Amino acid sequence: MARDLAPEDSARLDDWVAQVASALSVDVDVPVAGLLKLAADVAHGVLRPAAPVTGFLVGAALAASPQLAPDEALARVRAVLEAFPAAGADPGASA
């Protein structure tokens, strides 16, 4: 169950993921909770539109590198996020 979702919403999300995966002929365990947490952090720390684009990039990386584990892909993005200037930060200011 995804964190912070009501049980009925979590069940609906699980059903959605299963149906989309089937439609796309994808047989993979989807790290739903990790993706949702990362998407929220990216949306708030970078820019809202960066969240779905980041999800797409994670999926593309996993498809291009079958040896890459989903948790490792998420960790790599999290490392970029931690080093990325915070939303609203002055890029010219020195730390």
N, C-alpha and C positions, 0 to 999 in steps of 0.2 A: 504494500500500500504506500502510495506517495505521501510524504510528510505534509501535514497541514490540510489535507483534503478530507472532507466528510466521507464516510464509508461508501455512500452511493456514488459520489463523484470519483472516488478511487476506482470503484468497479467499472464505472463508465469509461474512465481513462484506460484501464486495462483492456476493456473490450475494444476501444478505439485502436489502441496499439496493436492488438492481435489482428484486427481486420485490415489495418493499413499494411502491416507486415505481410499478411497473406496476399493482399492485392499487389504488393511490390515483389512478391516471391522472395522475401527475406526471412531467413530462419536464424534468429539471433536473440539472445537474452538482452532485453533493453534495460539499461540502468536508469530507470525512470526517476527515482529519487535523486540520484546524482546529477542527471541532466536538468531536472527542475531547479535544483539548488544552484547549479552553475549558471543556468539561464537567468535566474533572479539576480545573482551576483553581477553578471555581465550587464544586465539591463540597468541596474542601479549604479554600477561602478564605471561603466563605459558610456553606453547609450542604449535605449530600448531596442532600436532596430538591430543592434549588434547581437542580441540574444538568439533570434532564429537563424541568423547568418552563421553564428558560432556553432549552433547545433548542426547545421548543414555541413560545415567544415569538419566537425568531428566525425560525422557519418562518412564523408568523402575520404577522410584519413583512414578510417577503419576499413572501408572498401578497398582502398589502394594498398593497404598494408595489413593483410590478414593476420600477421604475427603480432600486430599491435593490439594489446588488450584494451577493452573499453575504459577500465579504471586508469590505465596509463595515459590514454588519450585525454581523459578528463583532467588528470594531474598536470599534463603538459599545458593545457589551456589555463588551468588555475595558476601555474607559474607565470604565464604571460600576463594574466590579469593582475597578479600581485605586483608585477614590475611596471604595469601600465599606469600612466598618470591618472589620478582620480578625476572623475567628472567634475568640472568646474575649477580644477586646479589651474594655476597660471603656469603654462609650459615654460615660460621664461624665468620663473623664480628659481633660485637655487635652494637646495635642501640644507 
